[in-house]
């Protein structure tokens, strides 16, 4: 398993100098292969969702005047969840338009904020996400591979498909126990 990760990291670094869209394809493709085994979605649906997310990401990256580095894209059963920051409402509107234009998108859940995150906020959000994921990986009920965690300004978004209400409750409970979490947004679905 570690050799596959090592190869992906090398490919990621190699592609980074060549093409930014290639980087997102490797990251999302690697994530799809890694998480598909733990995900409650059918494998075909999981890969369709990853393809949609990759396409949106590539289009946002290539869009002129679109600072998409602060935008996170998660797709669950054709529903696109956009979290993060863009500098203006017109940027958000354009990101929504681009997302809607991708084949397979059934709905968009816009959780984007207007503004630019501070460096301190970015580090704090990354730390919170890491702490939540660590709790999930160490828990016997909730798999760290089946829940996507995104933190924006202390607000934690939980996304994914779980097998039971007990898993959903436990994921919420673990997330709330992390210092610095200001709110938890439950975007989890049950199988």
Residue, then its C-alpha position, 0 to 999 in steps of 0.5 A: x500500500x505504501x508503495x502505491x502512495x509513494x508512486x502517486x506522490x512521485x507522479x504528483x510532483x512530476x505533474x505539478x510542474x507540467x499541468x495543474x489539472x493533472x495534479x488534481x486528477x492524480x489526487x482525486x483518482x488516487x483518492x477514488x481508488x483508496x476510498x472506494x473500498x471503504x465507501x458505502x456508495x456502489x463503486x461505479x457511483x463513487x468513480x462517477x462522483x470523482x470524475x465530476x469533481x475532477x472535471x469541475x476542479x479542472x475547469x475552475x483551475x483553467x478559468x481566467x481570474x478564478x482563484x480556485x485554490x481555496x475551493x474544495x469540491x466534493x461530489x456525493x451521488x451527483x450532488x456537488x458540495x462547494x466549500x471554501x472562499x472566493x473573493x466576490x459574489x461574481x466569482x461564486x456565481x461563475x463557479x456555480x455556473x461552471x459546476x452546473x455545466x458538468x455532465x452528471x451534476x444533479x444539484x449544487x450545495x453552495x457553501x462558499x464564502x466571500x473573502x480571502x482566508x487568512x493564513x492563520x485561518x487556513x492553518x487552524x482549519x487544516x489542524x481541525x480537519x487533521x484532528x477530526x480525521x485522526x479521531x475517525x481513523x482511530x474509531x471502531x465505528x466510523x471509518x476515516x476513509x468514508x467521511x470527507x472532512x472540510x473545515x472553513x473558518x472553524x465550521x466543519x463539513x462532514x460529507x459522505x455515505x454511511x451505513x447507519x445512523x449510529x455511524x452518523x451520530x458518532x461522526x458528529x460526536x467525534x467532530x464536536x469534541x475537537x477543540x476549535x470547532x465552531x459548528x458542524x454541518x452534517x451533509x452525510x447520507x445514509x446508504 
